[in-house]
Amino acid sequence: MTKAPQTNWDPVAARTAGALYLAIAVCGGFSIGFVPMQIVSSDAATSAANLLANQGLFKLGIVADSLVILFELAITAILYQMFRHVGPKMAMVALISRAGMITVMGINMLLWVMPYMLLTGANSWDVAQQHDLVQTFFDAHATGVFVWQLFFGAHLLALGWLALKSDVVPQILGRGLFIGAFGYLLQGIVKLTFTDVAALDYTYIALLVIVTVSEISFGLWLLIRGGRTSPQFTPATA
């Protein structure tokens, strides 16, 4: 296949994408990982009490969630611009799937805010009803994470393919993104179908380790070596 000069790799965009990747990892780790662990319990009354006792932390989590969505919008556009000449159709798949993920994230943030509105606003529900609704919204929010993971898994499959076709990104990173993407897809399907099979759990955990390392490494590579360009790339039509 004839190769053409690579003229569409913008080092500034690459470094910006790398910085956004790492910022998303920090903000998302705080808002999706740390904050819910401090507030949400298996008991509805305890979850409500934790929320009221940690309102400052809860609000910081909302700020972090908001930043994640804004950063996601920016990185989605940048990645599309960077890779669209490697494979236009696949770049569009990556764009649309990540945009779908962002949409679900926005809905999920609304679910996360509702318990605070219930507990601090005026309403006619008794305490038990309030607590039950709070727990329902928290549970819905947790389930929503697995929904947006399906979109993100599809995005990583496309991004991994693009990275492998590019002569710029190290092949090991492309393979890690592509293979690890199945971790998000498998976990989402397992959780949303309430499947309890130990072998599947071990499988998606192993894949999630691979994709987490690959995503962080990809972000660091973009930030540190994103200015490195290859003189050629292989055009693709997929």
SVG drawing of the C-alpha trace seen along z (x, -y; Angstrom):
<svg xmlns="http://www.w3.org/2000/svg" viewBox="-47 -23 57 42">
<polyline fill="none" stroke="black" stroke-width="0.4" points="0.0,0.0 1.3,-3.4 2.3,-5.6 1.7,-9.3 3.4,-12.0 2.0,-12.5 0.9,-16.1 -2.1,-15.9 -0.4,-15.2 -0.5,-18.4 2.0,-18.2 0.1,-20.9 -3.2,-19.0 -1.4,-15.8 0.0,-17.3 -3.3,-18.9 -5.0,-15.5 -2.4,-14.0 -3.0,-16.6 -6.8,-16.1 -6.4,-12.3 -4.5,-12.7 -6.9,-15.4 -9.9,-13.1 -8.2,-10.3 -7.6,-12.4 -11.1,-14.1 -12.9,-10.9 -11.0,-8.8 -12.1,-11.3 -15.8,-11.8 -16.5,-8.2 -14.2,-6.3 -13.6,-8.1 -16.7,-10.2 -19.3,-7.4 -17.3,-5.2 -17.6,-7.8 -21.3,-8.4 -23.2,-5.4 -24.0,-2.5 -26.1,0.6 -28.5,-0.9 -30.7,-3.7 -30.7,-5.6 -26.9,-5.4 -26.5,-6.7 -28.8,-9.7 -26.9,-10.4 -23.5,-10.2 -24.7,-12.6 -25.8,-15.2 -22.6,-14.8 -20.4,-15.1 -22.1,-17.9 -18.8,-19.7 -17.2,-16.5 -20.4,-15.8 -20.3,-19.2 -16.6,-18.8 -17.5,-15.6 -20.1,-17.4 -17.4,-20.0 -15.1,-17.1 -17.9,-15.4 -18.5,-18.7 -14.9,-19.1 -14.8,-15.5 -17.6,-16.2 -16.0,-19.4 -12.7,-17.7 -14.3,-14.8 -15.9,-17.2 -12.6,-18.7 -10.6,-15.5 -13.3,-13.9 -12.9,-16.7 -9.1,-16.7 -8.8,-12.9 -11.1,-13.1 -9.0,-15.8 -5.8,-13.9 -6.9,-10.5 -9.5,-11.3 -7.0,-11.1 -5.8,-7.7 -9.3,-6.2 -12.2,-8.6 -15.0,-6.1 -13.4,-4.6 -12.6,-8.1 -16.2,-9.0 -17.2,-5.8 -14.8,-6.9 -16.3,-10.4 -19.9,-9.2 -19.4,-6.5 -17.5,-8.9 -20.1,-11.6 -22.8,-9.0 -20.7,-8.2 -20.7,-11.9 -24.5,-12.1 -25.0,-9.2 -22.5,-10.9 -24.6,-14.0 -27.8,-12.1 -25.9,-10.1 -24.8,-13.4 -28.4,-14.4 -29.2,-11.1 -26.3,-11.8 -27.7,-15.3 -31.2,-14.2 -30.6,-12.7 -29.2,-16.0 -32.2,-17.9 -34.5,-15.4 -32.8,-15.7 -32.3,-19.5 -35.4,-20.7 -39.0,-21.0 -41.2,-18.0 -44.1,-16.0 -42.4,-12.6 -41.8,-11.1 -38.3,-10.2 -38.5,-6.6 -39.8,-7.5 -37.0,-10.1 -34.3,-7.5 -35.7,-5.0 -35.7,-7.5 -32.2,-8.6 -31.0,-5.0 -32.9,-4.4 -31.1,-7.4 -27.7,-6.3 -28.3,-2.7 -29.4,-4.2 -26.3,-6.3 -24.1,-3.2 -25.9,-1.4 -25.5,-4.3 -21.7,-3.9 -22.0,-0.5 -24.1,-2.0 -21.6,-4.7 -18.8,-2.1 -20.5,-0.3 -20.1,-3.5 -16.5,-4.0 -15.6,-0.4 -16.8,-1.0 -14.7,-4.2 -11.6,-2.4 -12.0,0.3 -12.1,-2.4 -9.3,-4.4 -7.1,-1.3 -7.7,-0.4 -6.7,-3.9 -3.6,-3.8 -2.5,-0.5 -3.0,-1.9 -1.1,-5.0 2.7,-5.1 2.9,-7.6 1.5,-5.9 3.5,-3.0 1.9,0.3 1.9,1.6 -0.4,-1.2 -2.8,-0.6 -2.9,3.1 -3.5,2.3 -6.4,-0.1 -8.0,2.3 -7.7,5.5 -8.5,3.7 -11.7,2.2 -13.3,5.6 -13.0,5.2 -15.4,2.2 -17.8,4.0 -17.8,7.2 -18.2,5.6 -21.0,3.5 -22.9,6.4 -22.3,8.6 -23.5,5.9 -26.5,4.8 -27.7,8.4 -27.0,9.2 -24.9,12.2 -22.9,13.8 -20.2,15.9 -16.8,15.8 -14.9,16.6 -16.4,13.5 -15.6,11.3 -11.9,12.4 -11.8,11.9 -13.1,8.3 -10.9,7.4 -7.8,8.6 -8.9,6.7 -9.6,3.5 -6.1,3.6 -4.7,3.8 -6.8,0.9 -6.2,-1.3 -2.4,-0.9 -2.7,-1.5 -4.9,-4.6 -2.6,-6.2 0.5,-5.3 -1.2,-6.7 -2.0,-10.0 1.6,-10.2 3.0,-9.4 0.8,-12.1 1.9,-14.6 5.6,-13.9 6.2,-12.7 3.2,-13.9 5.3,-16.1 7.1,-13.2 5.9,-12.7 6.4,-10.0 7.2,-11.0 4.6,-8.5 1.3,-6.9 -0.8,-4.2 -4.1,-5.6 -7.2,-3.5 -10.8,-3.7 -12.5,-2.0"/>
</svg>
